[in-house]
Amino acid sequence: MGQTVRFQEILRRLTMIDEGFIEDQAVLGLGLTSVSALDARTAALLRLGASVAIGALGECLERSAGRALAAGATEEEIAEVLLAIAPVAGLGRVATAAPGIATGLEYDIEAALIDPGSPPAHHAGRIAAGPGISEPG
């Protein structure tokens, strides 16, 4: 692969959040190891909290929420993570992350902001947990 083509492929795969490629190339080990003391649900909730704390992009937050759901976390637990980390991460970070997480939970936050009295709306169909992420089963 030529130099120009290589950098283009790397940027393309990072933009797509191609976890398999990233793990292979950067040896990040995004999955849990078999010797982890944490269950998958707890680890997914911690990763979601860390993503919010570092100011991850909306799409990353959506995927983190999807992974947490796939690992067995409830929507309420995911929302509670935001409240739990707010004193440390800051209200601004948490408020900025809320719409991305709402999208990951299929909650139509825009509609709820327009009409707070309406019942909560959910989008049709769950957002995929991402490439290389298997649903529990």
Sine and cosine of phi, psi and omega as CSV:
sin_phi,cos_phi,sin_psi,cos_psi,sin_omega,cos_omega
0.00,0.00,0.80,-0.60,-0.01,-1.00
-0.93,0.37,0.30,-0.95,-0.05,-1.00
-0.85,0.53,-0.75,0.66,-0.02,-1.00
-0.90,0.43,-0.70,0.71,-0.01,-1.00
-0.90,0.44,-0.64,0.77,-0.01,-1.00
-0.88,0.47,-0.74,0.67,-0.03,-1.00
-0.91,0.41,-0.57,0.82,0.04,-1.00
-0.91,0.41,-0.67,0.74,0.02,-1.00
-0.90,0.44,-0.68,0.74,0.03,-1.00
-0.87,0.49,-0.75,0.67,-0.01,-1.00
-0.90,0.44,-0.63,0.78,0.02,-1.00
-0.90,0.44,-0.73,0.69,-0.03,-1.00
-0.92,0.38,-0.60,0.80,0.06,-1.00
-0.91,0.42,-0.67,0.74,0.02,-1.00
-0.88,0.47,-0.59,0.81,0.02,-1.00
-0.98,0.21,-0.18,0.98,-0.12,-0.99
0.83,0.56,0.79,0.61,0.03,-1.00
-0.98,0.20,1.00,-0.01,-0.12,-0.99
-0.88,0.47,-0.60,0.80,0.03,-1.00
-0.88,0.48,-0.71,0.70,0.03,-1.00
-0.89,0.45,-0.71,0.71,-0.03,-1.00
-0.89,0.45,-0.70,0.71,0.03,-1.00
-0.87,0.48,-0.70,0.72,0.00,-1.00
-0.90,0.43,-0.68,0.73,-0.10,-0.99
-0.99,0.14,-0.65,0.76,-0.09,-1.00
-0.97,-0.26,-0.07,1.00,-0.03,-1.00
0.76,0.65,0.79,0.62,-0.02,-1.00
-0.99,0.14,-0.46,0.89,-0.04,-1.00
0.85,0.52,0.89,0.46,-0.06,-1.00
-0.94,0.33,-0.30,0.96,0.01,-1.00
-1.00,0.00,0.19,-0.98,0.06,-1.00
-0.97,0.23,0.61,-0.79,0.10,-0.99
-0.99,0.15,0.33,-0.94,-0.04,-1.00
-0.94,0.33,-0.20,0.98,0.00,-1.00
-0.98,-0.20,0.18,0.98,-0.02,-1.00
-0.92,0.39,0.66,-0.76,0.06,-1.00
-0.99,0.11,-0.15,0.99,-0.01,-1.00
-0.99,-0.13,0.62,-0.79,0.13,-0.99
-0.98,0.22,0.29,-0.96,-0.08,-1.00
-0.87,0.50,-0.61,0.79,-0.01,-1.00
-0.89,0.45,-0.74,0.67,0.00,-1.00
-0.89,0.45,-0.71,0.71,0.01,-1.00
-0.88,0.48,-0.65,0.76,0.01,-1.00
-0.91,0.42,-0.63,0.77,0.05,-1.00
-0.92,0.40,-0.63,0.77,0.05,-1.00
-0.91,0.42,-0.66,0.75,0.03,-1.00
-0.90,0.44,-0.62,0.78,0.05,-1.00
-0.88,0.47,-0.73,0.69,0.03,-1.00
-0.87,0.49,-0.66,0.75,0.03,-1.00
-0.91,0.41,-0.62,0.78,0.02,-1.00
-0.89,0.46,-0.66,0.75,0.05,-1.00
-0.90,0.43,-0.72,0.69,-0.07,-1.00
-0.88,0.47,-0.54,0.84,-0.01,-1.00
-1.00,-0.01,-0.02,1.00,0.04,-1.00
0.98,0.19,0.62,0.78,0.00,-1.00
-0.87,0.50,0.42,-0.91,0.02,-1.00
-0.92,0.38,0.36,-0.93,-0.02,-1.00
-0.80,0.60,-0.70,0.71,-0.01,-1.00
-0.89,0.46,-0.63,0.78,0.04,-1.00
-0.91,0.41,-0.62,0.78,0.04,-1.00
-0.92,0.39,-0.64,0.77,0.06,-1.00
-0.86,0.51,-0.73,0.69,-0.01,-1.00
-0.91,0.42,-0.64,0.77,0.03,-1.00
-0.89,0.45,-0.65,0.76,0.05,-1.00
-0.90,0.43,-0.66,0.75,0.04,-1.00
-0.89,0.45,-0.64,0.77,0.04,-1.00
-0.91,0.42,-0.65,0.76,0.01,-1.00
-0.90,0.44,-0.68,0.73,0.06,-1.00
-0.88,0.48,-0.71,0.70,-0.01,-1.00
-0.89,0.46,-0.48,0.88,0.00,-1.00
-1.00,0.08,-0.02,1.00,0.07,-1.00
0.96,-0.29,0.04,1.00,0.05,-1.00
-0.96,0.29,0.48,-0.88,0.06,-1.00
-1.00,-0.04,0.28,-0.96,0.06,-1.00
-0.88,0.48,-0.62,0.78,0.02,-1.00
-0.90,0.44,-0.68,0.73,0.02,-1.00
-0.88,0.47,-0.64,0.77,0.02,-1.00
-0.90,0.44,-0.70,0.71,0.04,-1.00
-0.90,0.44,-0.62,0.79,0.01,-1.00
-0.91,0.41,-0.49,0.87,0.08,-1.00
-0.85,0.53,-0.66,0.75,0.01,-1.00
-0.88,0.48,-0.69,0.72,0.03,-1.00
-0.91,0.41,-0.62,0.78,-0.04,-1.00
-0.92,0.39,-0.57,0.82,-0.06,-1.00
-1.00,-0.06,-0.16,0.99,-0.05,-1.00
-0.81,0.58,-0.68,0.74,0.01,-1.00
-0.90,0.44,-0.44,0.90,-0.03,-1.00
-0.99,-0.11,-0.72,0.69,-0.06,-1.00
-0.98,0.21,-0.46,0.89,-0.03,-1.00
0.98,-0.21,0.61,-0.80,-0.03,-1.00
-0.88,0.48,-0.60,0.80,0.00,-1.00
-0.87,0.49,-0.71,0.71,0.03,-1.00
-0.89,0.46,-0.70,0.72,-0.05,-1.00
-0.92,0.38,-0.69,0.72,0.01,-1.00
-0.90,0.43,-0.60,0.80,0.03,-1.00
-0.93,0.38,-0.56,0.83,-0.03,-1.00
-0.98,0.19,-0.43,0.90,-0.12,-0.99
-0.81,0.58,-0.70,0.72,0.01,-1.00
-0.89,0.46,-0.63,0.77,0.03,-1.00
-0.90,0.43,-0.64,0.76,0.03,-1.00
-0.94,0.35,-0.63,0.78,0.05,-1.00
-0.86,0.52,-0.67,0.74,0.04,-1.00
-0.89,0.46,-0.66,0.75,0.04,-1.00
-0.89,0.45,-0.45,0.90,0.03,-1.00
-1.00,-0.07,0.06,1.00,-0.01,-1.00
0.89,0.45,0.46,0.89,0.03,-1.00
-1.00,-0.09,0.83,-0.56,-0.05,-1.00
-0.99,0.15,0.99,0.12,-0.07,-1.00
-0.91,0.42,-0.55,0.84,0.01,-1.00
-0.88,0.48,-0.71,0.71,0.02,-1.00
-0.91,0.42,-0.63,0.78,0.00,-1.00
-0.92,0.40,-0.54,0.84,0.03,-1.00
-0.95,0.31,-0.55,0.84,0.01,-1.00
-0.96,0.29,-0.69,0.72,-0.03,-1.00
-0.75,-0.66,1.00,0.09,-0.05,-1.00
-0.87,0.49,-0.37,0.93,-0.03,-1.00
-0.99,0.14,-0.22,0.98,-0.02,-1.00
-0.97,0.24,0.44,-0.90,0.03,-1.00
-0.90,0.43,0.50,-0.87,0.00,-1.00
-0.85,0.53,0.73,-0.68,0.01,-1.00
-0.97,-0.26,0.62,-0.78,0.08,-1.00
-0.88,-0.47,0.55,-0.83,0.08,-1.00
-0.96,0.28,0.27,-0.96,0.05,-1.00
-0.99,0.11,0.80,-0.60,0.10,-0.99
0.99,0.12,0.68,-0.73,0.02,-1.00
-0.97,0.24,0.52,-0.86,0.13,-0.99
-0.97,0.24,0.71,-0.71,-0.02,-1.00
-0.89,0.46,0.54,-0.84,0.00,-1.00
-0.93,0.36,-0.25,0.97,0.04,-1.00
0.88,-0.47,0.25,-0.97,-0.01,-1.00
-0.88,0.48,0.71,-0.71,0.06,-1.00
0.98,0.19,0.05,1.00,0.00,-1.00
-0.98,-0.21,0.85,-0.53,0.00,-1.00
-0.99,-0.10,0.59,-0.81,0.04,-1.00
-0.97,0.24,0.52,-0.86,0.01,-1.00
-0.93,0.37,0.47,-0.88,0.02,-1.00
0.07,-1.00,0.00,0.00,0.00,0.00
